[in-house]
Amino acid sequence: MLSLVLLSMLGWCVVARVGDLRTWVALGLGVTLGWLYTAFGRLPGWIVENSGGSISDDDDPSNVSARVYLPILLGVILIAFAAFVGAVLFM
């Protein structure tokens, strides 16, 4: 669900020529990471290893359950999307 929201935001940004290349890359990376997580059930090992310790394995006890943070993250993305669209419409 989050990947679809990010993908729709990326598509809209590209079609409407909103944002710059850094925005498009950030959204594209978010979509890619979401699809990788969905496809494999976890991020591939090479991403976790090359993250410099900022990404940990899913079974790490310090991780918050996905049932907790995914709905919160979805809410934050929807609020950001609404603010983004509102800002563009009222410019």
PyMOL commands that set and color helices and strands:
alter all, ss='L'
color gray80, all
select helices_A, chain A and resi 2-16+21-40+45-49+66-89
alter helices_A, ss='H'
color red, helices_A
deselect
rebuild
show_as cartoon
